[in-house]
Amino acid sequence: MTYQKREIPVSVDTRIAALIGWPLGHSASPRMHNGAYAAMGLDAIYLPVSVEPGDMAAVVGAMAAMGYMGCNVTIPYKVKIMELLDELDPSAAGAGAVNTVLFKGDRRIGYNTDGTGFVRALRERAGFEPQGKRCLIVGAGGAARGVASALAAAGCEKFYIANRTAEKAGRLAADLNSRRCGLAEAAALDGRNIRLALDSVDFVVNTTSLGMWPDIDAAALDAALLQPRHLVCDVVYNPRETRLLREASSRGCRTLDGLWMLVYQGAEAVRIWTGEEPPVDTMAESCEKFLAGLQKGPGDGAEPDRAA
């Protein structure tokens, strides 16, 4: 057997960050973060750590004790992680979900960079300003909470929250309405409710895993209900063009895939952990190379609401 030599410089001074979730699958985040650290000249490494539900408290405690600089959090822990933290940044408190943890001294501080990453992608990659706009969000998990909270802070006028479990959508809508009465309405995820919402919204955001590899034939909603004036966004990044985005584009809609949300939320996490500005173009390039490699083999590679 022939072994390929691969050198990964690690020392006692190497700073460590991680991604925790269950099941974790093939995430682009390690490639993206490690590419950023190399470009920045940092002695740091980012590890994917699959954590079974019963082990989360022990793993997070071990990371803090071992001096990790932080961790990212994906499904199913974006809400549950909050009970293990000492402090919430306003981004996490407003969202009611955490996707980034900073270990600072003996304190564990939670942030939500999903929403800020999405709003930045919306503005910089789609040229779309959410202030005064109306939005349909499909899903009501951790990613939906982060996205909705950041959009509300950016001045979004109205939300319709559609979810397969109407009670979960109702809880998210209630949280949004605690900020401003009448800001959000909840509905079950069915054709009638989607049709009614689409009649009055400017853009649509799928925050679920529907359409993610390997179930690429799934779609968050019936694209036949879309109109050319809608901007359609998907937080799934594998595949880059989901069935929803492909069919929306065929109906004349503008679209935004999930890659740049992933990059921008990751860049914000790097800033939180290191205090330095990361190279977002390098991070995007690392993700694109990773996804190109997945075309040759299996992998799921998404971090939206799977379903969170």
C-alpha positions in Angstrom: 0.0 0.0 0.0 1.2 3.5 -0.9 0.7 6.3 1.6 0.5 9.9 0.6 2.7 12.2 2.9 0.7 15.1 4.3 2.2 17.5 6.7 -0.1 19.4 9.1 2.0 21.7 11.4 0.6 21.4 14.9 2.3 22.5 18.1 1.6 23.0 21.7 0.8 26.6 20.8 -1.7 25.7 18.0 -5.1 27.3 18.6 -8.1 25.0 18.0 -11.6 25.6 16.9 -14.3 23.1 16.1 -17.6 22.4 14.5 -20.0 20.3 16.7 -23.2 18.7 15.5 -25.0 15.3 15.1 -24.9 13.8 12.5 -22.2 16.0 11.1 -21.7 14.6 7.6 -19.3 16.3 5.1 -19.2 19.9 6.0 -17.3 22.6 4.0 -16.5 24.5 7.2 -13.2 22.8 8.1 -11.8 23.3 4.7 -13.0 26.9 4.7 -11.7 27.8 8.2 -8.3 26.0 7.7 -7.9 27.8 4.4 -8.5 31.1 6.1 -6.0 30.3 8.9 -3.3 29.4 6.5 -3.8 32.6 4.4 -3.8 34.6 7.6 -0.6 33.0 8.8 -2.3 31.8 12.0 -1.1 28.8 14.0 -4.6 27.4 14.3 -6.7 24.4 13.2 -10.4 23.7 12.8 -11.8 20.3 13.5 -15.2 18.6 12.8 -16.4 16.9 15.9 -19.5 14.6 15.8 -21.2 14.8 19.2 -24.0 12.5 20.2 -26.8 14.2 22.1 -25.9 12.7 25.5 -22.3 13.8 25.2 -22.7 17.5 24.3 -22.2 19.0 27.8 -19.1 16.9 28.4 -17.6 17.8 25.0 -18.2 21.5 25.3 -16.8 21.4 28.8 -13.7 19.6 27.6 -13.2 22.1 24.8 -13.3 25.0 27.3 -10.9 23.2 29.7 -8.5 22.4 26.9 -8.2 26.0 25.8 -10.1 25.9 22.5 -10.7 29.4 21.1 -14.3 28.5 20.2 -16.6 26.3 18.3 -19.4 26.5 15.7 -22.6 24.7 16.4 -24.9 23.1 13.9 -28.0 20.9 14.2 -29.5 19.8 16.5 -27.7 21.9 19.1 -28.3 25.6 18.1 -30.9 26.1 20.7 -29.8 23.4 23.3 -26.3 24.8 23.5 -27.6 27.9 25.1 -28.2 26.2 28.5 -24.4 25.5 28.6 -23.3 29.1 28.1 -22.5 31.9 30.6 -23.4 34.8 28.4 -25.3 35.6 25.2 -24.3 38.2 22.7 -27.3 40.3 21.5 -27.1 38.5 18.2 -27.8 35.2 19.9 -30.2 36.6 22.5 -32.4 38.1 19.8 -32.3 35.0 17.7 -32.9 32.5 20.5 -30.2 30.3 18.9 -26.4 30.1 18.9 -24.1 28.9 16.1 -20.8 30.3 17.4 -19.3 30.0 20.9 -16.3 31.9 22.2 -14.3 30.4 25.1 -12.9 33.5 26.9 -11.2 32.8 30.1 -13.6 30.8 32.2 -16.6 32.1 30.3 -18.6 30.6 27.4 -20.2 33.3 25.2 -22.7 32.5 22.5 -23.2 34.4 19.3 -25.4 34.0 16.2 -23.5 34.7 13.0 -26.0 32.9 10.7 -28.2 35.9 10.4 -25.5 38.6 10.0 -23.9 36.3 7.4 -27.2 36.0 5.5 -27.9 39.7 5.5 -24.4 40.5 4.3 -24.8 37.9 1.5 -28.2 39.4 0.6 -26.8 42.9 0.3 -23.4 42.2 -1.2 -24.1 39.2 -3.4 -27.8 39.8 -4.4 -27.7 43.6 -4.2 -30.9 43.4 -2.2 -31.8 45.7 0.7 -34.2 44.1 3.2 -35.3 47.3 4.9 -39.0 47.8 4.3 -39.4 44.4 2.5 -41.7 41.5 3.2 -40.3 38.0 3.6 -41.5 34.4 3.5 -39.3 32.1 5.6 -39.6 28.4 5.2 -38.5 26.6 8.4 -38.5 27.5 12.0 -35.3 26.0 13.4 -32.0 27.5 14.5 -31.1 28.8 11.1 -34.5 30.3 10.6 -34.2 32.1 14.0 -30.8 33.6 13.1 -31.9 34.7 9.7 -35.3 36.2 10.9 -33.7 38.0 13.8 -31.0 39.6 11.7 -33.6 40.6 9.0 -35.8 42.2 11.7 -32.8 44.2 12.9 -32.1 45.2 9.3 -35.7 46.7 9.1 -37.6 43.9 7.3 -41.3 45.0 7.4 -43.1 41.7 7.7 -42.5 37.9 8.0 -44.5 34.9 7.1 -43.1 31.8 8.8 -44.1 28.5 7.2 -43.1 25.2 8.7 -44.3 21.6 8.6 -44.9 21.9 12.4 -47.2 24.9 12.7 -46.6 25.1 16.5 -42.8 25.6 15.9 -43.6 28.3 13.4 -45.9 29.9 15.9 -43.2 30.1 18.6 -40.8 31.8 16.2 -43.5 34.2 15.1 -44.3 35.0 18.7 -40.7 35.8 19.4 -40.5 38.2 16.5 -43.8 39.8 17.5 -42.3 40.4 21.0 -40.1 43.0 19.2 -42.9 44.6 17.3 -46.6 43.7 17.3 -47.7 42.3 13.9 -44.2 41.7 12.6 -44.8 38.0 11.9 -47.5 35.5 11.0 -47.1 31.7 11.3 -48.6 29.1 9.0 -48.5 25.4 8.2 -46.3 24.5 5.2 -49.0 23.9 2.6 -49.9 25.2 -0.8 -52.7 27.5 0.3 -50.7 29.3 2.9 -47.6 29.6 0.7 -49.8 31.0 -2.1 -51.3 33.6 0.2 -47.9 34.6 1.6 -46.3 34.9 -1.9 -48.9 37.3 -3.0 -47.5 39.9 -0.7 -43.8 39.2 -0.1 -40.7 40.5 -1.9 -38.4 37.6 -1.2 -38.3 34.0 0.0 -35.8 32.2 2.2 -35.6 28.4 2.6 -33.8 27.7 5.9 -34.5 23.9 5.9 -32.5 21.1 4.5 -35.0 20.4 1.7 -33.1 20.0 -1.6 -29.8 19.2 0.1 -27.6 16.4 -1.2 -28.5 13.5 -1.5 -32.2 14.4 -1.6 -31.7 16.9 -4.4 -35.2 16.3 -5.9 -36.9 17.8 -2.8 -38.0 21.4 -2.8 -39.2 23.7 0.0 -42.2 24.9 -1.9 -43.9 24.6 -5.3 -41.9 27.0 -7.6 -45.0 27.3 -9.8 -46.4 29.7 -7.2 -43.4 32.1 -7.6 -43.5 35.3 -9.5 -40.6 36.9 -11.4 -40.6 39.8 -8.9 -39.5 37.4 -6.1 -35.9 37.0 -4.9 -35.5 33.4 -3.9 -32.8 32.4 -1.4 -31.7 29.0 -0.2 -29.3 28.5 2.8 -28.4 25.0 1.4 -25.0 25.1 -0.4 -24.7 21.5 -1.6 -25.8 21.6 -4.4 -25.1 25.3 -5.1 -28.2 25.4 -7.3 -30.9 23.5 -5.5 -34.1 22.4 -7.2 -35.9 25.4 -5.7 -33.4 27.8 -7.1 -33.2 26.1 -10.5 -37.0 26.2 -10.9 -37.3 29.7 -9.5 -34.7 30.9 -12.0 -36.7 29.3 -14.8 -39.7 31.4 -13.8 -37.6 34.6 -14.1 -36.8 35.0 -10.4 -33.5 36.2 -9.1 -31.8 33.7 -6.8 -29.2 33.6 -4.0 -27.6 30.2 -3.0 -26.2 29.4 0.4 -22.5 29.6 -0.2 -22.0 33.2 0.7 -24.1 33.0 3.8 -21.8 30.1 4.9 -18.7 32.2 4.1 -19.8 35.3 5.8 -21.1 33.6 8.9 -17.7 31.8 9.1 -15.8 35.0 8.6 -17.6 36.6 11.5 -16.8 33.6 13.7 -13.1 34.0 12.8 -13.3 37.6 13.8 -14.9 36.7 17.1 -12.2 34.1 17.9 -9.1 35.9 16.6 -9.9 39.6 16.4 -8.5 39.6 12.9 -10.2 40.2 9.5 -10.4 36.9 7.5 -9.9 36.7 3.7 -13.5 36.0 2.6 -12.4 35.4 -1.0 -10.0 32.7 0.1 -12.8 31.2 2.3 -15.2 31.1 -0.7 -12.5 29.5 -2.9 -11.9 26.8 -0.3 -15.6 26.0 -0.2 -15.9 25.9 -4.0 -13.0 23.5 -4.2 -14.5 21.3 -1.5 -17.9 21.2 -3.2 -16.2 20.5 -6.6 -14.6 17.5 -4.9 -17.9 16.3 -3.6 -19.2 16.0 -7.1 -16.9 13.1 -7.5 -18.1 11.3 -4.3 -20.7 11.3 -1.5 -21.2 14.0 1.0 -24.0 16.1 2.4 -22.2 19.4 3.2 -24.8 21.8 4.4 -25.4 23.6 7.7 -28.9 25.1 7.5 -31.8 23.6 9.5 -31.2 20.0 8.7 -33.9 20.8 9.7 -32.1 23.5 11.7 
